[in-house]
Amino acid sequence: MKIRDKLLFAFGVYIVLAVVLGFFAYKELRTISTKLALVETADDITNTILEVRRYEKNFLLYRDRDDFREMKKYLTILKEGIENIRTEIVGEINGANYETMKRTIGAYERLMDVIAQNADAKDTVERMRQTAREIQSFTQNLAKRERADVAVTIKMSMYLLLFALILIIFLGTIVNIKLATNIAAPIRQLEQVTKKVARGDFSEGIEVRGMDEIASLAASFNQMEEKLEHALNALEDIIKKLQQKQAQLVEAEKLAAVGKLAAGIAHEINNPLTSVLTFSNLMLEQCPEDDPRCAKLRMMARETERARNIVRQLLNFGREIIIKPERIDINRPVKEIIDSLVAQEAFKDITLTLDLADGLPEVYADPAQIGQVVLNMALNAIHAVTPPGAIEIATRAQGPFVEVLFADTGAGIPQENLGKIFDPFFTTKDATKGTGLGLAVSYGIIKKHGGDISVLSTVGKGTTFIVRVPVHG
C-alpha cells in the first residue's frame, strides 16, 4: 500500500468512525426530541383529564349544563390526543392496555351521559368517579414512563459519547503509531545504510517491505548500491591494471637504460678482448705442448672467449629488437632449435619430452627471433636441471594465443625471486652458466610480438615457463 493510500486509509477510518458516531448521536438526539414531544403530549393529556375532572365536579355540584358541555369538550380533546400518539402509547403500555384505556374512557363518557339524564343515580356517580381515576392513573403513568425513557436515553447518550471519545483516542493512537512506524522505520534504516555506504561498506542492503513509495525507494537504493559496488570493484581493477602498466613502463625504461649502458660498455671493451684472444691463440700455436705456459695460455684464451661472448650478448641486448614477422607455424622454429641442441648433446643425461600439438593456428612472428627465445628458454631449463632430470617442451592453442611451455624438474625459483627473473643480469646460476640476459632478451622479443611470458615455480619440484604469442588475425 502506498503512503498516500495509508494516509487516506487513516483519514478514512476517522471519517467512517465520525459518521457512525454522528449517526448514533443524531439518532439518540432525535429519540430524545421525540420523547420530549411525547412527554409534552402526555402532560397535555394529563392536564386535559384534570380539566375533565374539574368540570365533572362542578357539574355534580351545580348541575350546570355548561359544565357538562365543557366536560364533553375536554373529553373529546382527550380522545383526540390519545389517538394522535396511539403508536407511542401502544409501544409504552402495549396494545391491550391501550384498548383497556379506550374502553375506560368510553365507559366514563357513557356514565356521564347517564348521570346527566338521572342526577340521583348515586351508584352511577361513584362508578364514574372510579373510572375517571383509572383514566387519570393511565395518563399519569404514561407521562411518568415517557420522562423515565427520556432520562434513560440521555444517560445512554452520555455513555455513547464517552465510549466514542475513548474509541477515537484508542484507534487514533494505534493508527498513528502504526502509520508513523511504517513510514519512519524504513527511513531510519535507509539513513543508517546510507551512512555505511558513505564509509565504503556495501555489505548491508535495505529490506524491501510492502509496495509503497518507501519500498520502491529501498529497491532503487539497493540497485544503486549494487551498481556502485560493481563500479568501485571495476575501478579497483582498473587501478591495479594501471599499476601493472606503470610497473611495466618502469621496467621498460630500466631495460632501455641498462641496454644503452651495456651497449656502450661492450663497444669499448670488445676490441681489446679481440686483440687479447688473437694474440693468445697465436702464442698458444707457437708454444710447445710440454711447455708449462701452454696450460695458462689455454685458460687465458678460454676465459677471453667467454668474456667476448658476454660482450656480444651485451651488444645484442643493447640493440633495438627489430622483428620481421611472417605467418608461421610455431612448431617449426621450436623443432629446429631443439633438434640443434639435441645434436650438440645439450640434453645429455636429461630426459627430453617434446609434445608439439598438431593443427595449431598460425602466428604472425619473426622465425629467427622466436628461435632465439626458444634457444634461451631451453638453455635456461637445461642449466636449471641437475642430471638426471627431465625437461618437457610442449605447444598448445589457448584462446587468442599459441603457447610454448618449458617445464623442468630443477630446484625451482624462490617466491622472492619471481619478480626479478626478467631483470637484466639477475641470475642464480653459476658464473659459468649464464649472465642473466637470456630471460630479459626473450621477454623483450615476446613483448615486441604482443605476447607475454609467465612463470609457475615450486621450490624443490621445478619451474614452468609459458611463452604466449598472439594468433594471426
C-alpha positions in Angstrom: 0.0 0.0 0.0 1.3 3.4 -1.0 1.9 6.1 1.6 -0.9 8.2 0.1 -3.2 5.2 0.4 -2.1 4.7 4.0 -2.9 8.3 4.8 -6.2 8.1 3.0 -7.0 4.9 4.9 -6.2 6.5 8.2 -8.3 9.6 7.5 -11.0 7.3 6.1 -11.1 5.4 9.4 -11.6 8.7 11.2 -14.3 9.8 8.8 -16.1 6.5 9.0 -15.9 6.5 12.7 -17.1 10.1 12.9 -20.0 9.2 10.5 -21.0 6.2 12.5 -20.8 8.0 15.9 -22.5 11.0 14.4 -25.3 8.8 13.1 -25.8 7.2 16.5 -25.6 10.6 18.2 -28.2 12.0 15.7 -30.4 9.0 16.3 -30.2 9.5 20.1 -30.9 13.2 19.8 -33.9 12.5 17.6 -35.1 9.9 20.1 -34.8 12.5 22.9 -36.6 15.1 20.8 -39.4 12.6 20.1 -39.6 11.6 23.7 -39.7 15.2 24.9 -42.6 15.8 22.5 -44.4 12.7 23.9 -43.8 14.0 27.4 -45.4 17.3 26.4 -48.3 15.4 24.8 -48.6 13.2 27.9 -48.6 16.3 30.1 -51.3 17.8 27.9 -53.4 14.6 28.2 -52.9 14.7 32.0 -53.9 18.3 32.1 -56.9 17.5 29.9 -58.1 14.8 32.2 -57.7 17.2 35.1 -59.9 19.7 33.3 -62.4 17.0 32.7 -62.4 16.1 36.4 -62.8 19.8 37.3 -65.8 20.3 35.2 -67.1 16.9 36.4 -67.1 18.2 40.0 -68.7 21.5 39.0 -71.4 19.6 37.2 -72.1 17.3 40.0 -72.3 20.2 42.5 -74.3 22.7 40.5 -75.9 20.7 37.7 -74.9 23.4 35.2 -75.3 22.2 31.6 -72.4 24.5 30.6 -70.0 22.5 32.8 -71.4 19.3 31.2 -70.7 20.6 27.7 -67.1 21.7 28.8 -66.5 18.3 30.3 -67.7 16.7 27.0 -65.4 19.1 25.0 -62.3 18.3 27.1 -63.2 14.6 26.9 -63.2 14.9 23.1 -59.8 16.6 23.2 -58.6 13.8 25.5 -59.6 11.1 23.0 -58.1 13.0 20.1 -54.8 13.4 22.0 -54.7 9.8 22.9 -55.4 8.8 19.3 -52.6 11.1 18.0 -50.0 9.2 20.0 -51.6 5.8 19.7 -48.4 4.2 18.3 -46.2 5.6 21.1 -48.8 4.6 23.8 -49.0 1.1 22.4 -45.2 1.0 22.5 -45.1 2.1 26.1 -48.1 0.3 27.7 -48.8 -2.4 25.0 -51.9 -2.8 22.8 -54.1 -4.5 25.4 -53.6 -1.7 27.9 -54.3 0.9 25.3 -57.6 -0.8 24.3 -58.4 -1.0 28.0 -57.7 2.7 28.3 -60.0 3.5 25.4 -62.8 1.3 26.8 -62.4 3.0 30.1 -62.8 6.4 28.5 -65.8 5.2 26.6 -67.3 3.8 29.8 -66.6 7.1 31.6 -68.4 9.0 28.8 -71.4 6.8 28.9 -71.6 7.1 32.7 -71.5 10.9 32.3 -74.5 10.7 29.9 -76.4 8.5 32.4 -75.8 11.0 35.2 -76.7 13.9 33.0 -80.1 12.2 32.5 -80.6 10.9 36.1 -78.8 13.1 38.6 -79.9 10.9 41.6 -78.1 7.8 40.4 -75.5 7.7 43.2 -74.1 4.3 42.2 -73.5 5.6 38.7 -71.7 8.7 40.1 -69.4 6.5 42.1 -68.6 4.3 39.2 -67.9 7.4 37.0 -65.5 8.7 39.6 -63.8 5.4 39.8 -63.5 5.2 36.1 -62.1 8.8 36.0 -59.5 7.9 38.5 -58.4 4.9 36.3 -58.1 7.2 33.3 -56.1 9.7 35.3 -53.8 6.9 36.5 -53.3 5.8 32.9 -52.3 9.3 31.8 -50.0 9.9 34.8 -48.3 6.6 34.3 -47.8 7.4 30.6 -46.2 10.7 31.4 -44.0 9.1 34.1 -42.8 6.4 31.6 -42.1 9.0 29.0 -40.0 11.0 31.4 -38.2 7.9 32.5 -37.4 7.0 28.9 -36.0 10.5 28.3 -33.7 10.1 31.3 -32.6 6.6 30.1 -32.0 8.0 26.6 -29.9 10.9 27.9 -27.9 8.5 30.1 -27.3 6.3 27.0 -26.2 9.3 25.0 -23.7 10.2 27.7 -22.3 6.6 27.7 -22.2 6.7 23.9 -20.3 10.0 23.9 -17.8 8.6 26.5 -17.4 5.4 24.5 -16.9 7.4 21.3 -14.2 9.5 22.9 -12.3 6.5 24.3 -12.6 4.7 20.9 -11.4 7.7 19.0 -8.4 8.1 21.3 -7.6 4.4 21.2 -7.9 3.9 17.5 -6.2 7.2 16.8 -3.2 6.2 18.9 -2.9 2.8 17.2 -3.4 4.1 13.7 -1.0 7.0 14.2 1.7 4.8 15.8 1.3 2.2 13.1 1.4 4.8 10.3 4.4 6.6 11.9 6.3 3.2 12.3 5.6 2.2 8.7 6.9 5.5 7.4 9.7 6.4 9.9 11.3 2.9 10.4 12.3 2.4 6.7 13.6 6.0 6.5 15.8 5.4 9.6 17.1 2.2 8.1 17.8 4.0 4.8 19.7 6.7 6.7 21.8 4.1 8.5 22.6 2.1 5.4 23.4 5.4 3.5 26.0 6.3 6.2 27.6 2.8 5.8 27.7 3.2 2.0 29.3 6.7 2.5 32.1 4.9 4.5 32.5 2.4 1.7 30.7 -0.5 3.4 28.4 -2.2 0.8 27.7 -5.3 3.0 24.2 -4.3 4.0 21.1 -3.7 1.9 17.7 -2.4 2.8 14.9 -4.9 3.4 12.1 -4.2 0.9 8.7 -4.5 2.6 5.4 -3.7 1.0 4.7 -1.9 -2.2 4.7 1.8 -1.2 7.0 4.6 -2.2 9.5 3.9 0.5 9.7 0.2 -0.6 10.3 1.4 -4.2 12.9 3.8 -2.9 14.6 0.9 -0.9 14.6 -1.3 -4.1 16.2 1.6 -6.1 18.7 2.2 -3.4 19.7 -1.5 -3.3 20.2 -1.4 -7.1 22.2 1.8 -6.8 24.3 0.2 -4.0 24.9 -2.9 -6.1 25.9 -0.9 -9.2 28.1 1.4 -7.1 29.9 -1.7 -5.6 30.4 -3.1 -9.1 31.7 0.3 -10.3 34.1 0.5 -7.3 35.4 -3.0 -7.9 35.8 -2.2 -11.6 37.7 1.0 -10.6 39.9 -1.0 -8.3 40.7 -3.5 -11.1 41.5 -0.5 -13.4 43.8 0.9 -10.8 45.6 -2.4 -10.4 45.9 -2.7 -14.2 47.3 0.9 -14.3 49.7 0.0 -11.6 50.8 -3.1 -13.6 51.2 -1.0 -16.7 53.2 1.6 -14.7 55.4 -1.2 -13.4 55.9 -2.4 -17.0 56.7 1.0 -18.2 59.2 1.4 -15.4 60.6 -2.0 -16.3 60.8 -1.0 -19.9 62.6 2.3 -19.1 65.0 0.4 -16.8 65.7 -2.2 -19.6 66.3 0.6 -22.1 68.7 2.4 -19.7 70.6 -0.8 -19.0 70.7 -1.7 -22.7 72.3 1.7 -23.6 74.8 1.3 -20.8 75.6 -2.3 -21.7 76.0 -1.4 -25.4 78.4 1.4 -24.6 80.5 -0.7 -22.2 80.5 -3.7 -24.6 81.6 -1.5 -27.6 84.5 -0.1 -25.5 85.9 -3.5 -24.4 85.0 -5.6 -27.4 88.1 -4.6 -29.5 90.6 -5.1 -26.6 89.2 -8.5 -25.9 89.5 -9.5 -29.6 93.2 -8.4 -29.6 93.8 -10.4 -26.4 92.1 -13.5 -27.8 94.0 -13.2 -31.2 97.5 -12.9 -29.5 96.6 -15.7 -27.0 95.8 -18.1 -29.8 99.0 -17.1 -31.7 101.1 -17.7 -28.7 99.3 -20.9 -28.0 100.1 -22.1 -31.5 103.8 -21.3 -31.1 104.1 -22.8 -27.6 105.2 -26.5 -27.4 102.8 -28.9 -25.7 105.3 -29.7 -22.9 105.8 -26.0 -22.1 104.3 -25.3 -18.6 103.0 -21.9 -20.0 100.7 -23.8 -22.5 98.0 -24.6 -19.9 97.9 -21.0 -18.8 97.6 -19.7 -22.4 94.7 -22.1 -23.0 93.0 -20.9 -19.8 93.6 -17.2 -20.9 92.2 -17.9 -24.4 89.1 -19.8 -23.0 88.3 -17.0 -20.4 88.8 -14.3 -23.1 86.4 -16.2 -25.4 83.8 -16.3 -22.6 84.3 -12.6 -21.9 83.8 -11.9 -25.6 80.6 -13.9 -25.7 79.3 -11.9 -22.8 80.2 -8.7 -24.6 78.4 -10.0 -27.7 75.3 -10.7 -25.6 75.5 -7.2 -24.2 75.7 -5.7 -27.7 72.7 -7.8 -28.8 70.8 -6.7 -25.6 71.6 -3.1 -26.2 70.5 -3.1 -29.8 66.8 -2.3 -30.6 64.9 -5.5 -31.4 63.7 -5.3 -35.0 61.3 -8.0 -35.9 60.4 -9.2 -39.4 57.1 -11.0 -38.9 55.5 -13.5 -41.2 52.8 -16.2 -41.0 54.4 -19.3 -39.5 53.6 -22.5 -37.6 55.3 -22.0 -34.3 56.2 -25.7 -34.1 58.8 -25.1 -36.9 61.3 -22.8 -35.0 60.7 -24.8 -31.8 61.6 -28.1 -33.5 64.6 -26.6 -35.4 66.2 -25.2 -32.2 65.5 -28.3 -30.1 66.9 -30.6 -32.9 70.1 -28.5 -33.0 70.5 -28.7 -29.2 69.9 -32.5 -29.2 72.6 -32.8 -31.9 75.0 -30.9 -29.7 74.2 -33.2 -26.8 73.0 -30.3 -24.7 70.4 -32.6 -23.1 73.0 -35.2 -22.1 71.7 -37.2 -19.1 68.4 -35.2 -19.2 65.1 -36.8 -20.3 63.6 -34.6 -23.0 59.9 -34.8 -23.8 58.7 -33.0 -26.9 54.9 -32.6 -27.2 54.1 -30.4 -30.2 50.3 -30.1 -30.9 49.0 -30.7 -34.4 46.8 -28.2 -36.2 47.9 -25.1 -34.3 46.7 -21.8 -35.7 49.4 -19.8 -37.4 51.1 -16.9 -35.7 52.5 -13.6 -37.2 56.0 -13.6 -35.9 59.7 -13.4 -36.8 61.0 -17.0 -37.0 64.6 -16.0 -36.1 63.5 -14.1 -33.1 61.2 -16.8 -31.9 64.0 -19.3 -32.4 66.2 -17.1 -30.2 63.5 -17.1 -27.5 63.2 -20.9 -27.7 67.0 -21.3 -27.5 67.2 -19.0 -24.5 64.3 -20.8 -22.7 65.7 -24.2 -23.5 69.2 -23.4 -22.3 67.7 -21.8 -19.1 65.8 -25.1 -18.4 69.0 -27.2 -19.1 71.0 -25.1 -16.7 68.3 -25.4 -14.0 68.3 -29.2 -14.1 70.9 -31.3 -12.3 71.2 -34.7 -14.1 69.4 -37.0 -14.1 66.4 -34.8 -14.6 63.6 -34.1 -17.1 62.5 -31.3 -19.4 59.2 -31.1 -21.2 58.6 -28.7 -24.1 55.1 -28.5 -25.5 52.9 -26.3 -27.7 49.2 -25.7 -27.5 46.4 -23.4 -28.5 44.9 -21.3 -25.7 42.2 -18.8 -26.7 43.7 -16.0 -28.8 47.3 -17.2 -28.1 49.5 -20.1 -29.1 51.6 -21.2 -26.0 55.0 -22.8 -25.8 55.6 -24.5 -22.4 59.1 -25.2 -21.0 58.8 -27.3 -17.8 61.9 -28.6 -15.9 62.4 -30.6 -12.7 65.1 -28.3 -11.4 65.3 -26.7 -7.9 62.6 -24.1 -8.6 62.6 -20.4 -8.0 62.0 -18.9 -4.6 58.9 -16.7 -4.3 61.0 -13.6 -3.5 62.9 -14.0 -6.8 59.9 -14.5 -9.1 59.5 -10.7 -9.6 63.2 -10.3 -10.6 63.8 -13.1 -13.1 63.2 -10.9 -16.1 65.6 -8.2 -14.8 68.9 -7.9 -16.8 71.9 -9.5 -15.2 69.8 -11.1 -12.5 70.6 -14.8 -12.2 71.0 -17.5 -9.5 73.2 -19.7 -11.8 76.9 -20.2 -11.6 79.0 -17.7 -13.4 80.0 -20.3 -15.9 76.3 -21.0 -16.9 75.0 -17.6 -17.8 74.9 -13.8 -17.4 71.3 -13.2 -16.6 70.5 -11.7 -20.0 68.7 -14.7 -21.7 65.3 -14.2 -20.0 65.4 -10.4 -20.3 66.1 -10.6 -24.0 63.4 -13.2 -24.5 60.9 -11.1 -22.6 61.7 -8.1 -24.8 61.3 -10.2 -28.0 57.9 -11.6 -27.0 56.6 -8.2 -25.8 57.6 -6.9 -29.3 55.3 -9.6 -30.8 52.4 -8.5 -28.5 52.7 -11.6 -26.3 53.8 -12.4 -22.8 55.9 -14.8 -20.7 54.6 -16.1 -17.3 56.2 -18.5 -14.8 55.0 -21.1 -12.4 57.5 -22.5 -9.9 57.6 -24.6 -6.8 60.8 -24.8 -4.8 62.2 -28.4 -4.9 59.8 -29.5 -7.7 60.6 -27.4 -10.7 59.6 -24.5 -12.9 57.4 -24.0 -15.9 57.7 -21.0 -18.3 54.8 -20.3 -20.6 55.5 -18.2 -23.7 52.4 -16.7 -25.3 52.3 -15.5 -28.9 49.1 -14.0 -30.4 47.3 -16.0 -33.1 47.5 -14.4 -36.6 44.4 -12.4 -37.5 
